[in-house]
């Protein structure tokens, strides 16, 4: 086995403030992006990190859709323009 092989693990250095850098190959494989929140725990002498579940499901998806027109126009297109009673 090659002594420089990183198939099962990779090394990183703990900085002065306790920060580490997650190797790029691992970030890419797990889809971890800048600003991603992680849950970290100690388990049997091992540090375990996983993506934190977003507490607010709406906030997690807000703004991901790019609509071709304002929402009101799209609704009018789907069900027709709103008809208001006379004098309104």
ChimeraX attribute file (.defattr): number of C-alpha atoms within 10 A of each C-alpha:
attribute: neighborCount
match mode: 1-to-1
recipient: residues
	/A:1	4
	/A:2	5
	/A:3	5
	/A:4	7
	/A:5	9
	/A:6	9
	/A:7	6
	/A:8	5
	/A:9	8
	/A:10	12
	/A:11	9
	/A:12	10
	/A:13	10
	/A:14	9
	/A:15	9
	/A:16	7
	/A:17	6
	/A:18	7
	/A:19	10
	/A:20	12
	/A:21	11
	/A:22	14
	/A:23	12
	/A:24	11
	/A:25	10
	/A:26	12
	/A:27	13
	/A:28	11
	/A:29	8
	/A:30	11
	/A:31	10
	/A:32	16
	/A:33	10
	/A:34	6
	/A:35	6
	/A:36	9
	/A:37	14
	/A:38	13
	/A:39	10
	/A:40	12
	/A:41	12
	/A:42	9
	/A:43	8
	/A:44	7
	/A:45	7
	/A:46	8
	/A:47	9
	/A:48	12
	/A:49	12
	/A:50	12
	/A:51	13
	/A:52	11
	/A:53	11
	/A:54	10
	/A:55	8
	/A:56	8
	/A:57	9
	/A:58	9
	/A:59	9
	/A:60	11
	/A:61	9
	/A:62	8
	/A:63	9
	/A:64	7
	/A:65	7
	/A:66	6
	/A:67	9
	/A:68	8
	/A:69	9
	/A:70	8
	/A:71	10
	/A:72	10
	/A:73	12
	/A:74	14
	/A:75	13
	/A:76	11
	/A:77	10
	/A:78	9
	/A:79	8
	/A:80	10
	/A:81	12
	/A:82	8
	/A:83	6
	/A:84	7
	/A:85	6
	/A:86	5
	/A:87	4
	/A:88	4
